[in-house]
């Protein structure tokens, strides 16, 4: 038999192709984040939000290539530590493109690409929490440092063979390592920068495009199959199908609890609650999608949907302005999902608690230091005039839809109907 068509060689190709597809699906999640964030905020800030999401993705990929990948995966010699580094840049080495790398599951380049998509996601989470009032330059500097240094160091603790891995901590695809890292920074940033002007007056602000927000939510759900099932790190049919099922059931459960709960509380079915409920279930199941059974996945999603509603109401009560619900979805439900692994499986709950606590302390300290420094030097928040006029006009000199907007009602100014003049 030709070596190129041997079972091992074919499996290597199949594994690698699946991992590339999964990476591309995680890439699509950035479109989902952009659409959800833009649709959930006011039209006058749409260009700014879309620009931030494009920039964060690009910054994350480049910094992860230059620094982050080798901080997160420094090699077996650095196992069990807190910080390690494998050097600058990318180098596949002699075996990086062969089945000798990663037990024949993928090539070095595929490994980098898949992990880089995760890195960019952590900073994207922060973007929504500070939407409509953060200074673009300061935010991009924060994102660059956070993705280049903070995320990969914490990722090394678990996925790179660091001290959390030796402790027995389990976070399959990143309820804490990705969503918690982004969620803690989102909490600090939203608190430090403060609420949008008028956010807690009357009924507050509503998103300008329900279709855009719904499309974003569904794109994220679709991309999550790459996020979770890709984290199997091979094309193992049993493992991939199991993870896809638990991911689906948790998302659906989260949608129903959040949608029905908001309907019961307000008397009206709320689309944003349904969208975020799905995301809450997805974040919750991400830590244990590989080890939870279907029933446990449903329970994780149900609780996540309820926690989303409770955390959202609590943030409103303490007047912490989070336009897209990043903190309830990614932080609160990420914590829940990580701890649920210790409740419903044989994984140590103590190890899960230690992991959540350690990541919390590291992210709170790092994000507070970064945001505090930027606040003093550049200023993290735009002026009141810029905020009220819209970041599109003041930061970009552009309008998302090419039509003037009413500052009072955030609706398009249309010419009067001809009959109105009669």
N, C-alpha and C positions, 0 to 999 in steps of 0.2 A: 504493500500500500504506500502511495506517495505520502511523504511527511506532511505536505500542505493540506491533504484531505483526510488525515487521520482523525479519529474521534476527538483527541485532545486539541488538535489544531482548530477543528470546526467549533468546538465548545469555546475556545479562546476568542474566536471571531464573534460568535453569538453573544458572549458575555460583554465584549467590548462595544458591540453595536447597541446593545440594550443600555449600557451605561451612558453612551453618547446621547441616545434618545432621551434618557432621564435628565441629563444635563440640559438639553434643549428645552425640556418641559419646565425645568426650574427657571431657565431664562425667561420663559413665557410668563412666569409669575410676576416678573417686574412690570410687564404690561398690565397685569391685573392690579398690582399695587398703584400704578400710575392712574389707571382708570377709576379705581375705587376712591382714591384720595381726591382726584379732581372732581368727580361727581358728587362727593360728599361735602364739598366746600363751595364757596361763592365763585361765580363766573369771572370776577375781576382778578382772581388769583390763579387761573387755570394755566397760563403759560409758565408762571413761576413754578408751579407744582410739577408740570411735565418736564421742565428743564432740570429741576432737582433730581427727579427720578432717572433721567438719562445720565446726568453727571455722576450720581452716586454709583450706578452700575459700572460706568467706565472707570471711575476712581477705584472701586473695589477690585475690579479685575486686574488693573495695572499694579496696584500696591500689593495684592496677593501674589502676583507673579514675582515682584521684586523682593518681597520680604515675608509676607504672611504665610505662604505655603511651607517654607522652611522653618518658620517659627512654630507652626502647628504640627508639622510632621518632620522633626529633626533627625529621626532615625532611631533604631533600636538601642543604640548605645546611650541614649538620653532618657530611657524609660524611668518612670517613677518620680520625676522631678517636678519643679514648679515652672521653671523657664529654661528653654534650651533653643539652640539655633543651628540650622544646618547650612548656613551660608546664604549669600545673595543669589538671586536669579534662579533660573530653571535649568536643570541638567538631567536628562533621562539616564545617563550612565550607560554602561555596556548592556544591561539587561532590560532597560526601561521600555523597549518596544517589543519585547518577546514575552512568551508565556512564563518565563522565569520570574517576571515581576508580578507581585500581588497574587501569587498562586494561580496565574492564568486568568484572572477575572477581568483585567483591563490593562491598558498601557499606561505608562507614566503620564503622557499628555492627557489622556482621558481622566485620569485621577485628578490632575490639576484642575481641569476645566470643571468637573463636577463639584469639587470642593470650592472653587472660586465663586461659583454661582451662590453657594450658601453664604459665603463671606459677605457678598454684596447685599444679601437679604437683611442681615442684621442692622445695617445702617438705614436701609429703606424703611424699616419699622419706625425709626425715630422721626422721619420726615413728616408722617401724618400727624403725629402728636403736637408738632409745633407749626403746623401749616397756617398760613395767612398772616404771620407776624414775625417770622424769623428772618434775620438778615442773611442773604444768600451767601456772601463771601465767608462769613463766620461759620455758617452751617457746613459748608463744603470743607473747610479746614477741620472742623470737628469730625466729620465723617471720614476724612482721609486718615487721621490719626487713630480713630476708633477701629476702623476696619484693618488698618495696617498692623496695629500692635495689640490692642485690647482683645479683640475677638480671637485672633489666632493663639494667643497665649492661653486663654481660657479653653479654647478648643483642644489644645495640646493636653491639658489636664486630663481629659477623658479620651478623646478619639486618637490623640497622638501618643498614647501610652504613658501619660503623666500620673500624678499621684491619685487622682480620682479613679482612674482605671484600676489601679492596684487596690483601691479601697472597695471596689465592687459596685460603684455607682453605675446606673444603667440609664442612658438617654439615647434611644435608638437613632432618632433622626433630628433631635434638637429642640424639644420643648423648653429646655433650659439653656443648652449650649448655643442655640441660635435665637429663639424667641425670647428667652429670658434675658440674654445679653442685650438684645435690642429693646426689650420692654423696660428694663431698669433704667437705661439711658433715656428712654422716652419719658419716663416718670420724672426724672431729675430735670430734663430740659423743659417739660411743660410747666413744672412748678417754678423753676427759676425764671423763665421768660414771662410767665404770667398769662392771664386770659386775654383773648381778643377784646377789643373795645366793644362793649355792648353784648358780649356773649351771654351774659346772665341777666339781661334786661328783657322783660316780656317773655316771648316764646323763644328768644335766642335766634340763632341762624339755622337755616336749612340749606342742604346741598342744592346746587343749581341743576343737577342732571341725575334723576333717578335711573334712567336707562344706562348711563355711563357707570354709575355705582354698581348696578346689578351685573353688568357685563364684567366689571372688575372682579366682583365676588365670585362669579362662576369661572372666570379664567384662573383665579387663585385655586379654586377647588380642583379644576382640571390639572393645573401644574403640580398640585400636591401629590398626585400619583407618581410623578417623577421624583418629588422631594422625599416621599416615604418609601415607595417601592424601589426607587433607585438606591436607597440606603441599604438594601440587601447586599449591594456591591457585587452582584453577579446576576446571571439570568436564571437562577434556580427557580423552576416553575412553581414548586410548592410554596416557597417562601414569598415570592412576589405576589402570588394570588392571595395568600393569607393576609399580607400587609394591605393589599388593595381592598379587601373586604372589610377589615377592621377600620381602615381609613374612611371608607364610604359610610359605614354604619354610624360612626361617631359624628361625622359631618351632618348626616340627615337628622340624627337625634338632636344635635345642637340647634339646627334650624327650627325644628318643631317646638322645642321648649322655649326658645327665645321669642319666636313668633306668637305662640299661644300665650305665653306669659305677658308679653307687652300688650296683647289684645285684651287680656283680662284686666290689666292694670289701668289702661287708658281708654278702653272701650273701642279701640280702633286697631286693626292689624297694621303693624309698622314694618315697612320694607327694610329699613336700615337694621332693625333688630333681627330680622330673618337672615340678612346677609351676614351680619357679624356673628349671629348664632352659629352659622355654618363654619365660619372661620374659628370660632371658639372651640367647636368640636374637633376640628382639624388640628389646632394647636395642642389641645388636650391629649389626643391619641398619639401624637407624634413620638412621644418618649417611649411608649410601649406597644407600638403597632405590631411589632414582631413577636411579642410574648403574651399579649392580651388575647383572650378568646372573643368571639363575636358578642356574646352577652355582656362581657365586661366592657367592650368597646362602646356598646350602646349606653351603658351606665356612665362611662366617662363622658360621652357626648351630652347626655341628659344633664349631668351636674355642671358641665362647662357652660351650657346654655343658661342655666340658672345663675351661675356665678357671673356671667356676662351682664345680665340684667342688674344684679345686686351691685356689682362694682361700678357700673355706669351711673346708677342712681347715687351711689356714695360719692363719686367724683363730682357729680353735679352739686351735691349738698355742700362739699367742702370748696366748691368753686375752682376746681382744677379743670381747665379747659383742654379737652382732647378731641379735636374735631372729628376724627375717624374712629375713635375707640381703640386706639393702639394699646393703651395700658390694660384695659379690661381683657382684650382679646389675647395679646401676646404675653403679657406679664402674669396676670392673675390665672388665666387658663393654662399657661405654661407651667406655673408652680403646681397647680392641681394635677395636671397630667403626669408630671415627674413623680409626685408623691403617690399617685394612683398605682404606679408600677410597683411600689413597695407594699401597697395594700392588697393588690389582687394577684400578685405573683410571688415567687420565692425570693425575689430580690430583697435585700435588706432595706427596710424603711429608714433605718438609722443612716445608712449610706446615702439614701436619697435626700434626707434632711440635711446632711452635711454638705452634699453637693449643691443643693439649692442655696443654703446659707453662704457658702464660700463664694459662689458666683455673685450673689447679691452684694456682699461686702466689696468684692473686687470691682464690680461694675458701678456701684454707687460712688466709690472713692475715685475711680478713673474718670467717670463722666462729670462728677462735680468739679474735679480739678481742671478738666479741659474746658467745661462751660464757664467756670468762674474766671479762668484766665482770659478766655475770649470775651467775656462780658466786660472785663476791665480794659482790655486792649482795643478790640474792634467794636465792641457792642454787639450783643446777640439779637437785639430787637430793633426793628425799624421804627422810625418816628411815627407819631400819631397821624400826621398828615399823609405819610406814605401808606400807612395801614388803611386809612379810610378811603384814600384814592385808589387803592388796589396795587398789589405788587407788580402786576403785569405792566401797568403804565409807568411806575416809578423805577422798577428794577430793569425792565426789559424794553420799555417803549413800544409795547405791542398789545394787541387785543386777540384773545383766543378765537373769537368767532367773527371778527371783522365788522362788528356793529357796536355803536355806542351803548353804554349801559347806564341805567338810572341808578344813581348812588343811593336813592332812598329805598328802592324796591328790588334792585338787582335783576331787573327784567329788561328785555330788549326794547328800545324806543322804536316803535313802528309808526309809519305815517297813518294818519286818521283814515278811516274808511270813507270813500267818496260820499256815501249817503249822509255822513255826519255833518257835512257842510251845508246841507240843504235845509 
